[in-house]
Amino acid sequence: MAVAPPTKPTRADLLAAKGKTVPDIVAPGLRCLFVGINPGLYTAAIGHHFGRPGNRFWPALHAGGFTPRLFSPYEEAGLLDFGVGITNLVARATATADEVSGDELREGGKVLVRKIQRYKPRAVAILGIVAYRAAFGRKDSALGPQTETLGEAGVWVLPNPSGLNAHFQAADFGRLFTDLRRWTEKR
């Protein structure tokens, strides 16, 4: 069963989280490294990726078959046991991803490539098509598998799972994450 949060962050906690970072969950040879845009304030306040209750990452990860049960953000380190890791294009926390500049995304793309070269995941899943396009100059990219690689890792682009992204519903995320998992199993 998923672990419940110790306490909900206060407004003061959220304001204090601006600019904070959240440690990567990464190890050599992962099956898939998930890459968020940047941490939100709630995530930074609790110190765990995709921490806000309305975020669809954790349910999608489970629905897609990456984990045998629904994990909570507080159990994120356990993802390594399933060959899954998490990092971000931009490390600093903001209230919304719109506060991240194009220059930050491009620099974050360079940092990500270095991480990929160091840790050598088989696949990388970028969570946000607009951020992917900005970070890597791929203006015509679509969701799904990409023709290019980052390092030796195959690249798959998914929608941002934030609850603020109303274009995709839970069932959409489950289907997309399932497609990604099947693709990673062939790599």
PyMOL CGO cylinders between C-alpha atoms (Angstrom):
from pymol import cmd
from pymol.cgo import CYLINDER

trace = [
    CYLINDER, 0.00, 0.00, 0.00, 1.19, 3.54, -0.74, 0.3, 1, 1, 1, 1, 1, 1,
    CYLINDER, 1.19, 3.54, -0.74, 2.80, 5.51, 2.04, 0.3, 1, 1, 1, 1, 1, 1,
    CYLINDER, 2.80, 5.51, 2.04, 0.84, 8.56, 3.22, 0.3, 1, 1, 1, 1, 1, 1,
    CYLINDER, 0.84, 8.56, 3.22, 2.58, 11.92, 3.59, 0.3, 1, 1, 1, 1, 1, 1,
    CYLINDER, 2.58, 11.92, 3.59, 3.74, 12.84, 7.09, 0.3, 1, 1, 1, 1, 1, 1,
    CYLINDER, 3.74, 12.84, 7.09, 2.18, 16.33, 6.85, 0.3, 1, 1, 1, 1, 1, 1,
    CYLINDER, 2.18, 16.33, 6.85, 0.78, 18.54, 4.13, 0.3, 1, 1, 1, 1, 1, 1,
    CYLINDER, 0.78, 18.54, 4.13, 3.03, 21.54, 3.37, 0.3, 1, 1, 1, 1, 1, 1,
    CYLINDER, 3.03, 21.54, 3.37, 1.77, 24.90, 4.58, 0.3, 1, 1, 1, 1, 1, 1,
    CYLINDER, 1.77, 24.90, 4.58, 1.59, 28.00, 2.42, 0.3, 1, 1, 1, 1, 1, 1,
    CYLINDER, 1.59, 28.00, 2.42, 4.81, 29.17, 4.08, 0.3, 1, 1, 1, 1, 1, 1,
    CYLINDER, 4.81, 29.17, 4.08, 6.45, 25.83, 3.23, 0.3, 1, 1, 1, 1, 1, 1,
    CYLINDER, 6.45, 25.83, 3.23, 5.43, 26.22, -0.40, 0.3, 1, 1, 1, 1, 1, 1,
    CYLINDER, 5.43, 26.22, -0.40, 6.75, 29.78, -0.63, 0.3, 1, 1, 1, 1, 1, 1,
    CYLINDER, 6.75, 29.78, -0.63, 10.02, 28.70, 0.99, 0.3, 1, 1, 1, 1, 1, 1,
    CYLINDER, 10.02, 28.70, 0.99, 10.39, 25.89, -1.57, 0.3, 1, 1, 1, 1, 1, 1,
    CYLINDER, 10.39, 25.89, -1.57, 10.87, 28.27, -4.52, 0.3, 1, 1, 1, 1, 1, 1,
    CYLINDER, 10.87, 28.27, -4.52, 14.26, 27.57, -6.07, 0.3, 1, 1, 1, 1, 1, 1,
    CYLINDER, 14.26, 27.57, -6.07, 14.90, 24.40, -4.05, 0.3, 1, 1, 1, 1, 1, 1,
    CYLINDER, 14.90, 24.40, -4.05, 15.94, 21.17, -5.72, 0.3, 1, 1, 1, 1, 1, 1,
    CYLINDER, 15.94, 21.17, -5.72, 14.91, 17.54, -5.32, 0.3, 1, 1, 1, 1, 1, 1,
    CYLINDER, 14.91, 17.54, -5.32, 17.56, 14.79, -5.49, 0.3, 1, 1, 1, 1, 1, 1,
    CYLINDER, 17.56, 14.79, -5.49, 17.64, 12.57, -8.56, 0.3, 1, 1, 1, 1, 1, 1,
    CYLINDER, 17.64, 12.57, -8.56, 16.58, 8.95, -8.27, 0.3, 1, 1, 1, 1, 1, 1,
    CYLINDER, 16.58, 8.95, -8.27, 19.15, 7.40, -10.59, 0.3, 1, 1, 1, 1, 1, 1,
    CYLINDER, 19.15, 7.40, -10.59, 21.50, 4.44, -10.90, 0.3, 1, 1, 1, 1, 1, 1,
    CYLINDER, 21.50, 4.44, -10.90, 23.55, 2.89, -13.70, 0.3, 1, 1, 1, 1, 1, 1,
    CYLINDER, 23.55, 2.89, -13.70, 21.78, 0.80, -16.34, 0.3, 1, 1, 1, 1, 1, 1,
    CYLINDER, 21.78, 0.80, -16.34, 18.16, 1.77, -15.68, 0.3, 1, 1, 1, 1, 1, 1,
    CYLINDER, 18.16, 1.77, -15.68, 15.46, 0.41, -17.96, 0.3, 1, 1, 1, 1, 1, 1,
    CYLINDER, 15.46, 0.41, -17.96, 13.88, 3.88, -18.12, 0.3, 1, 1, 1, 1, 1, 1,
    CYLINDER, 13.88, 3.88, -18.12, 14.86, 7.29, -16.76, 0.3, 1, 1, 1, 1, 1, 1,
    CYLINDER, 14.86, 7.29, -16.76, 11.82, 9.58, -16.46, 0.3, 1, 1, 1, 1, 1, 1,
    CYLINDER, 11.82, 9.58, -16.46, 12.62, 13.27, -16.93, 0.3, 1, 1, 1, 1, 1, 1,
    CYLINDER, 12.62, 13.27, -16.93, 10.31, 15.92, -15.54, 0.3, 1, 1, 1, 1, 1, 1,
    CYLINDER, 10.31, 15.92, -15.54, 10.44, 19.55, -16.58, 0.3, 1, 1, 1, 1, 1, 1,
    CYLINDER, 10.44, 19.55, -16.58, 11.27, 20.88, -13.10, 0.3, 1, 1, 1, 1, 1, 1,
    CYLINDER, 11.27, 20.88, -13.10, 9.98, 20.38, -9.56, 0.3, 1, 1, 1, 1, 1, 1,
    CYLINDER, 9.98, 20.38, -9.56, 6.84, 22.20, -8.50, 0.3, 1, 1, 1, 1, 1, 1,
    CYLINDER, 6.84, 22.20, -8.50, 6.73, 23.96, -5.14, 0.3, 1, 1, 1, 1, 1, 1,
    CYLINDER, 6.73, 23.96, -5.14, 4.77, 21.15, -3.47, 0.3, 1, 1, 1, 1, 1, 1,
    CYLINDER, 4.77, 21.15, -3.47, 7.29, 18.59, -4.70, 0.3, 1, 1, 1, 1, 1, 1,
    CYLINDER, 7.29, 18.59, -4.70, 10.21, 20.69, -3.47, 0.3, 1, 1, 1, 1, 1, 1,
    CYLINDER, 10.21, 20.69, -3.47, 8.51, 21.32, -0.12, 0.3, 1, 1, 1, 1, 1, 1,
    CYLINDER, 8.51, 21.32, -0.12, 8.13, 17.59, 0.57, 0.3, 1, 1, 1, 1, 1, 1,
    CYLINDER, 8.13, 17.59, 0.57, 11.40, 16.65, -1.15, 0.3, 1, 1, 1, 1, 1, 1,
    CYLINDER, 11.40, 16.65, -1.15, 9.94, 13.92, -3.37, 0.3, 1, 1, 1, 1, 1, 1,
    CYLINDER, 9.94, 13.92, -3.37, 9.29, 13.86, -7.13, 0.3, 1, 1, 1, 1, 1, 1,
    CYLINDER, 9.29, 13.86, -7.13, 5.78, 14.37, -8.51, 0.3, 1, 1, 1, 1, 1, 1,
    CYLINDER, 5.78, 14.37, -8.51, 4.63, 15.01, -4.96, 0.3, 1, 1, 1, 1, 1, 1,
    CYLINDER, 4.63, 15.01, -4.96, 1.45, 17.00, -5.46, 0.3, 1, 1, 1, 1, 1, 1,
    CYLINDER, 1.45, 17.00, -5.46, -1.61, 14.77, -4.93, 0.3, 1, 1, 1, 1, 1, 1,
    CYLINDER, -1.61, 14.77, -4.93, -3.19, 15.71, -8.30, 0.3, 1, 1, 1, 1, 1, 1,
    CYLINDER, -3.19, 15.71, -8.30, -0.13, 14.69, -10.31, 0.3, 1, 1, 1, 1, 1, 1,
    CYLINDER, -0.13, 14.69, -10.31, -0.84, 11.68, -12.53, 0.3, 1, 1, 1, 1, 1, 1,
    CYLINDER, -0.84, 11.68, -12.53, 2.74, 10.35, -12.69, 0.3, 1, 1, 1, 1, 1, 1,
    CYLINDER, 2.74, 10.35, -12.69, 2.43, 7.71, -9.96, 0.3, 1, 1, 1, 1, 1, 1,
    CYLINDER, 2.43, 7.71, -9.96, -0.93, 6.27, -11.11, 0.3, 1, 1, 1, 1, 1, 1,
    CYLINDER, -0.93, 6.27, -11.11, 0.31, 6.25, -14.74, 0.3, 1, 1, 1, 1, 1, 1,
    CYLINDER, 0.31, 6.25, -14.74, 3.54, 4.51, -13.77, 0.3, 1, 1, 1, 1, 1, 1,
    CYLINDER, 3.54, 4.51, -13.77, 1.55, 1.75, -12.10, 0.3, 1, 1, 1, 1, 1, 1,
    CYLINDER, 1.55, 1.75, -12.10, -1.14, 1.58, -14.82, 0.3, 1, 1, 1, 1, 1, 1,
    CYLINDER, -1.14, 1.58, -14.82, 1.63, 1.31, -17.40, 0.3, 1, 1, 1, 1, 1, 1,
    CYLINDER, 1.63, 1.31, -17.40, 3.10, -1.73, -15.66, 0.3, 1, 1, 1, 1, 1, 1,
    CYLINDER, 3.10, -1.73, -15.66, 6.36, -0.19, -14.46, 0.3, 1, 1, 1, 1, 1, 1,
    CYLINDER, 6.36, -0.19, -14.46, 5.52, -1.00, -10.82, 0.3, 1, 1, 1, 1, 1, 1,
    CYLINDER, 5.52, -1.00, -10.82, 3.53, -3.91, -9.36, 0.3, 1, 1, 1, 1, 1, 1,
    CYLINDER, 3.53, -3.91, -9.36, 1.46, -1.55, -7.20, 0.3, 1, 1, 1, 1, 1, 1,
    CYLINDER, 1.46, -1.55, -7.20, 0.76, 2.14, -6.83, 0.3, 1, 1, 1, 1, 1, 1,
    CYLINDER, 0.76, 2.14, -6.83, 3.75, 3.87, -5.24, 0.3, 1, 1, 1, 1, 1, 1,
    CYLINDER, 3.75, 3.87, -5.24, 3.60, 7.16, -3.38, 0.3, 1, 1, 1, 1, 1, 1,
    CYLINDER, 3.60, 7.16, -3.38, 6.20, 9.89, -3.91, 0.3, 1, 1, 1, 1, 1, 1,
    CYLINDER, 6.20, 9.89, -3.91, 7.63, 8.96, -0.51, 0.3, 1, 1, 1, 1, 1, 1,
    CYLINDER, 7.63, 8.96, -0.51, 8.58, 5.55, -1.90, 0.3, 1, 1, 1, 1, 1, 1,
    CYLINDER, 8.58, 5.55, -1.90, 10.41, 6.90, -4.95, 0.3, 1, 1, 1, 1, 1, 1,
    CYLINDER, 10.41, 6.90, -4.95, 13.76, 5.29, -4.04, 0.3, 1, 1, 1, 1, 1, 1,
    CYLINDER, 13.76, 5.29, -4.04, 12.07, 1.89, -4.47, 0.3, 1, 1, 1, 1, 1, 1,
    CYLINDER, 12.07, 1.89, -4.47, 11.70, 2.58, -8.20, 0.3, 1, 1, 1, 1, 1, 1,
    CYLINDER, 11.70, 2.58, -8.20, 15.35, 1.66, -8.66, 0.3, 1, 1, 1, 1, 1, 1,
    CYLINDER, 15.35, 1.66, -8.66, 14.40, -1.95, -7.84, 0.3, 1, 1, 1, 1, 1, 1,
    CYLINDER, 14.40, -1.95, -7.84, 12.27, -1.92, -11.01, 0.3, 1, 1, 1, 1, 1, 1,
    CYLINDER, 12.27, -1.92, -11.01, 14.90, -0.27, -13.22, 0.3, 1, 1, 1, 1, 1, 1,
    CYLINDER, 14.90, -0.27, -13.22, 13.17, 3.11, -13.12, 0.3, 1, 1, 1, 1, 1, 1,
    CYLINDER, 13.17, 3.11, -13.12, 14.68, 6.49, -12.21, 0.3, 1, 1, 1, 1, 1, 1,
    CYLINDER, 14.68, 6.49, -12.21, 13.64, 10.14, -12.08, 0.3, 1, 1, 1, 1, 1, 1,
    CYLINDER, 13.64, 10.14, -12.08, 15.42, 13.40, -12.83, 0.3, 1, 1, 1, 1, 1, 1,
    CYLINDER, 15.42, 13.40, -12.83, 14.44, 16.84, -14.19, 0.3, 1, 1, 1, 1, 1, 1,
    CYLINDER, 14.44, 16.84, -14.19, 15.51, 19.03, -17.08, 0.3, 1, 1, 1, 1, 1, 1,
    CYLINDER, 15.51, 19.03, -17.08, 15.73, 22.02, -14.73, 0.3, 1, 1, 1, 1, 1, 1,
    CYLINDER, 15.73, 22.02, -14.73, 16.59, 21.45, -11.08, 0.3, 1, 1, 1, 1, 1, 1,
    CYLINDER, 16.59, 21.45, -11.08, 15.03, 24.55, -9.47, 0.3, 1, 1, 1, 1, 1, 1,
    CYLINDER, 15.03, 24.55, -9.47, 11.48, 24.50, -8.18, 0.3, 1, 1, 1, 1, 1, 1,
    CYLINDER, 11.48, 24.50, -8.18, 8.88, 26.95, -9.48, 0.3, 1, 1, 1, 1, 1, 1,
    CYLINDER, 8.88, 26.95, -9.48, 5.15, 27.42, -9.02, 0.3, 1, 1, 1, 1, 1, 1,
    CYLINDER, 5.15, 27.42, -9.02, 4.54, 26.43, -12.67, 0.3, 1, 1, 1, 1, 1, 1,
    CYLINDER, 4.54, 26.43, -12.67, 6.72, 25.09, -15.48, 0.3, 1, 1, 1, 1, 1, 1,
    CYLINDER, 6.72, 25.09, -15.48, 5.96, 28.30, -17.41, 0.3, 1, 1, 1, 1, 1, 1,
    CYLINDER, 5.96, 28.30, -17.41, 8.45, 30.06, -15.12, 0.3, 1, 1, 1, 1, 1, 1,
    CYLINDER, 8.45, 30.06, -15.12, 11.32, 28.05, -16.65, 0.3, 1, 1, 1, 1, 1, 1,
    CYLINDER, 11.32, 28.05, -16.65, 13.08, 29.89, -19.49, 0.3, 1, 1, 1, 1, 1, 1,
    CYLINDER, 13.08, 29.89, -19.49, 14.08, 28.47, -22.84, 0.3, 1, 1, 1, 1, 1, 1,
    CYLINDER, 14.08, 28.47, -22.84, 17.73, 29.04, -21.93, 0.3, 1, 1, 1, 1, 1, 1,
    CYLINDER, 17.73, 29.04, -21.93, 17.27, 26.99, -18.75, 0.3, 1, 1, 1, 1, 1, 1,
    CYLINDER, 17.27, 26.99, -18.75, 15.67, 24.17, -20.74, 0.3, 1, 1, 1, 1, 1, 1,
    CYLINDER, 15.67, 24.17, -20.74, 18.47, 24.16, -23.31, 0.3, 1, 1, 1, 1, 1, 1,
    CYLINDER, 18.47, 24.16, -23.31, 21.10, 24.10, -20.55, 0.3, 1, 1, 1, 1, 1, 1,
    CYLINDER, 21.10, 24.10, -20.55, 19.10, 21.38, -18.78, 0.3, 1, 1, 1, 1, 1, 1,
    CYLINDER, 19.10, 21.38, -18.78, 19.16, 19.34, -21.98, 0.3, 1, 1, 1, 1, 1, 1,
    CYLINDER, 19.16, 19.34, -21.98, 22.96, 19.48, -21.97, 0.3, 1, 1, 1, 1, 1, 1,
    CYLINDER, 22.96, 19.48, -21.97, 23.07, 18.44, -18.31, 0.3, 1, 1, 1, 1, 1, 1,
    CYLINDER, 23.07, 18.44, -18.31, 20.66, 15.58, -19.05, 0.3, 1, 1, 1, 1, 1, 1,
    CYLINDER, 20.66, 15.58, -19.05, 22.85, 14.27, -21.87, 0.3, 1, 1, 1, 1, 1, 1,
    CYLINDER, 22.85, 14.27, -21.87, 25.81, 14.18, -19.46, 0.3, 1, 1, 1, 1, 1, 1,
    CYLINDER, 25.81, 14.18, -19.46, 23.71, 12.23, -16.92, 0.3, 1, 1, 1, 1, 1, 1,
    CYLINDER, 23.71, 12.23, -16.92, 22.65, 9.80, -19.62, 0.3, 1, 1, 1, 1, 1, 1,
    CYLINDER, 22.65, 9.80, -19.62, 26.27, 9.30, -20.70, 0.3, 1, 1, 1, 1, 1, 1,
    CYLINDER, 26.27, 9.30, -20.70, 27.24, 8.66, -17.08, 0.3, 1, 1, 1, 1, 1, 1,
    CYLINDER, 27.24, 8.66, -17.08, 24.37, 6.36, -16.02, 0.3, 1, 1, 1, 1, 1, 1,
    CYLINDER, 24.37, 6.36, -16.02, 23.56, 4.75, -19.40, 0.3, 1, 1, 1, 1, 1, 1,
    CYLINDER, 23.56, 4.75, -19.40, 19.81, 4.11, -19.11, 0.3, 1, 1, 1, 1, 1, 1,
    CYLINDER, 19.81, 4.11, -19.11, 18.33, 2.08, -21.97, 0.3, 1, 1, 1, 1, 1, 1,
    CYLINDER, 18.33, 2.08, -21.97, 15.53, 4.58, -22.46, 0.3, 1, 1, 1, 1, 1, 1,
    CYLINDER, 15.53, 4.58, -22.46, 14.67, 8.14, -21.47, 0.3, 1, 1, 1, 1, 1, 1,
    CYLINDER, 14.67, 8.14, -21.47, 11.08, 9.38, -21.16, 0.3, 1, 1, 1, 1, 1, 1,
    CYLINDER, 11.08, 9.38, -21.16, 10.72, 13.17, -21.30, 0.3, 1, 1, 1, 1, 1, 1,
    CYLINDER, 10.72, 13.17, -21.30, 7.53, 14.29, -19.54, 0.3, 1, 1, 1, 1, 1, 1,
    CYLINDER, 7.53, 14.29, -19.54, 6.47, 17.33, -21.55, 0.3, 1, 1, 1, 1, 1, 1,
    CYLINDER, 6.47, 17.33, -21.55, 6.49, 17.82, -25.32, 0.3, 1, 1, 1, 1, 1, 1,
    CYLINDER, 6.49, 17.82, -25.32, 6.96, 21.61, -25.19, 0.3, 1, 1, 1, 1, 1, 1,
    CYLINDER, 6.96, 21.61, -25.19, 9.92, 21.26, -22.81, 0.3, 1, 1, 1, 1, 1, 1,
    CYLINDER, 9.92, 21.26, -22.81, 11.46, 18.54, -24.99, 0.3, 1, 1, 1, 1, 1, 1,
    CYLINDER, 11.46, 18.54, -24.99, 11.15, 20.70, -28.10, 0.3, 1, 1, 1, 1, 1, 1,
    CYLINDER, 11.15, 20.70, -28.10, 12.74, 23.67, -26.31, 0.3, 1, 1, 1, 1, 1, 1,
    CYLINDER, 12.74, 23.67, -26.31, 15.54, 21.68, -24.64, 0.3, 1, 1, 1, 1, 1, 1,
    CYLINDER, 15.54, 21.68, -24.64, 16.64, 19.84, -27.77, 0.3, 1, 1, 1, 1, 1, 1,
    CYLINDER, 16.64, 19.84, -27.77, 15.53, 22.13, -30.61, 0.3, 1, 1, 1, 1, 1, 1,
    CYLINDER, 15.53, 22.13, -30.61, 13.09, 19.53, -31.98, 0.3, 1, 1, 1, 1, 1, 1,
    CYLINDER, 13.09, 19.53, -31.98, 10.28, 21.86, -33.05, 0.3, 1, 1, 1, 1, 1, 1,
    CYLINDER, 10.28, 21.86, -33.05, 8.31, 19.24, -34.97, 0.3, 1, 1, 1, 1, 1, 1,
    CYLINDER, 8.31, 19.24, -34.97, 8.53, 16.41, -32.43, 0.3, 1, 1, 1, 1, 1, 1,
    CYLINDER, 8.53, 16.41, -32.43, 5.37, 14.55, -31.47, 0.3, 1, 1, 1, 1, 1, 1,
    CYLINDER, 5.37, 14.55, -31.47, 4.51, 12.37, -28.49, 0.3, 1, 1, 1, 1, 1, 1,
    CYLINDER, 4.51, 12.37, -28.49, 5.91, 8.85, -28.56, 0.3, 1, 1, 1, 1, 1, 1,
    CYLINDER, 5.91, 8.85, -28.56, 9.24, 7.39, -29.66, 0.3, 1, 1, 1, 1, 1, 1,
    CYLINDER, 9.24, 7.39, -29.66, 11.76, 9.74, -31.25, 0.3, 1, 1, 1, 1, 1, 1,
    CYLINDER, 11.76, 9.74, -31.25, 14.16, 8.93, -34.08, 0.3, 1, 1, 1, 1, 1, 1,
    CYLINDER, 14.16, 8.93, -34.08, 17.19, 10.37, -32.28, 0.3, 1, 1, 1, 1, 1, 1,
    CYLINDER, 17.19, 10.37, -32.28, 18.89, 9.05, -29.17, 0.3, 1, 1, 1, 1, 1, 1,
    CYLINDER, 18.89, 9.05, -29.17, 20.42, 10.86, -26.21, 0.3, 1, 1, 1, 1, 1, 1,
    CYLINDER, 20.42, 10.86, -26.21, 23.75, 9.21, -25.64, 0.3, 1, 1, 1, 1, 1, 1,
    CYLINDER, 23.75, 9.21, -25.64, 22.86, 5.60, -26.40, 0.3, 1, 1, 1, 1, 1, 1,
    CYLINDER, 22.86, 5.60, -26.40, 19.40, 5.85, -24.82, 0.3, 1, 1, 1, 1, 1, 1,
    CYLINDER, 19.40, 5.85, -24.82, 16.25, 5.71, -26.88, 0.3, 1, 1, 1, 1, 1, 1,
    CYLINDER, 16.25, 5.71, -26.88, 13.96, 8.70, -26.34, 0.3, 1, 1, 1, 1, 1, 1,
    CYLINDER, 13.96, 8.70, -26.34, 10.19, 8.69, -25.80, 0.3, 1, 1, 1, 1, 1, 1,
    CYLINDER, 10.19, 8.69, -25.80, 8.17, 11.86, -25.20, 0.3, 1, 1, 1, 1, 1, 1,
    CYLINDER, 8.17, 11.86, -25.20, 5.10, 11.81, -22.96, 0.3, 1, 1, 1, 1, 1, 1,
    CYLINDER, 5.10, 11.81, -22.96, 2.71, 14.58, -21.92, 0.3, 1, 1, 1, 1, 1, 1,
    CYLINDER, 2.71, 14.58, -21.92, 3.39, 16.43, -18.69, 0.3, 1, 1, 1, 1, 1, 1,
    CYLINDER, 3.39, 16.43, -18.69, 1.52, 14.48, -15.95, 0.3, 1, 1, 1, 1, 1, 1,
    CYLINDER, 1.52, 14.48, -15.95, 0.80, 17.60, -13.90, 0.3, 1, 1, 1, 1, 1, 1,
    CYLINDER, 0.80, 17.60, -13.90, -2.80, 18.01, -12.84, 0.3, 1, 1, 1, 1, 1, 1,
    CYLINDER, -2.80, 18.01, -12.84, -2.62, 21.38, -14.63, 0.3, 1, 1, 1, 1, 1, 1,
    CYLINDER, -2.62, 21.38, -14.63, -2.42, 19.55, -17.98, 0.3, 1, 1, 1, 1, 1, 1,
    CYLINDER, -2.42, 19.55, -17.98, -6.10, 19.11, -18.87, 0.3, 1, 1, 1, 1, 1, 1,
    CYLINDER, -6.10, 19.11, -18.87, -5.43, 17.79, -22.38, 0.3, 1, 1, 1, 1, 1, 1,
    CYLINDER, -5.43, 17.79, -22.38, -4.87, 14.23, -21.14, 0.3, 1, 1, 1, 1, 1, 1,
    CYLINDER, -4.87, 14.23, -21.14, -6.91, 12.14, -18.72, 0.3, 1, 1, 1, 1, 1, 1,
    CYLINDER, -6.91, 12.14, -18.72, -5.82, 9.30, -16.42, 0.3, 1, 1, 1, 1, 1, 1,
    CYLINDER, -5.82, 9.30, -16.42, -6.76, 6.64, -18.99, 0.3, 1, 1, 1, 1, 1, 1,
    CYLINDER, -6.76, 6.64, -18.99, -4.65, 8.42, -21.62, 0.3, 1, 1, 1, 1, 1, 1,
    CYLINDER, -4.65, 8.42, -21.62, -1.64, 8.39, -19.32, 0.3, 1, 1, 1, 1, 1, 1,
    CYLINDER, -1.64, 8.39, -19.32, -2.13, 4.71, -18.53, 0.3, 1, 1, 1, 1, 1, 1,
    CYLINDER, -2.13, 4.71, -18.53, -2.21, 3.84, -22.23, 0.3, 1, 1, 1, 1, 1, 1,
    CYLINDER, -2.21, 3.84, -22.23, 0.81, 6.02, -23.06, 0.3, 1, 1, 1, 1, 1, 1,
    CYLINDER, 0.81, 6.02, -23.06, 2.88, 4.63, -20.18, 0.3, 1, 1, 1, 1, 1, 1,
    CYLINDER, 2.88, 4.63, -20.18, 1.93, 1.08, -21.23, 0.3, 1, 1, 1, 1, 1, 1,
    CYLINDER, 1.93, 1.08, -21.23, 3.12, 1.82, -24.77, 0.3, 1, 1, 1, 1, 1, 1,
    CYLINDER, 3.12, 1.82, -24.77, 6.37, 3.19, -23.34, 0.3, 1, 1, 1, 1, 1, 1,
    CYLINDER, 6.37, 3.19, -23.34, 6.92, 0.13, -21.12, 0.3, 1, 1, 1, 1, 1, 1,
    CYLINDER, 6.92, 0.13, -21.12, 6.41, -2.23, -24.05, 0.3, 1, 1, 1, 1, 1, 1,
    CYLINDER, 6.41, -2.23, -24.05, 8.87, -0.18, -26.10, 0.3, 1, 1, 1, 1, 1, 1,
    CYLINDER, 8.87, -0.18, -26.10, 11.48, -0.28, -23.31, 0.3, 1, 1, 1, 1, 1, 1,
    CYLINDER, 11.48, -0.28, -23.31, 11.15, -4.07, -23.09, 0.3, 1, 1, 1, 1, 1, 1,
    CYLINDER, 11.15, -4.07, -23.09, 12.29, -4.32, -26.72, 0.3, 1, 1, 1, 1, 1, 1,
    CYLINDER, 12.29, -4.32, -26.72, 15.39, -2.15, -26.21, 0.3, 1, 1, 1, 1, 1, 1,
]
cmd.load_cgo(trace, "trace")
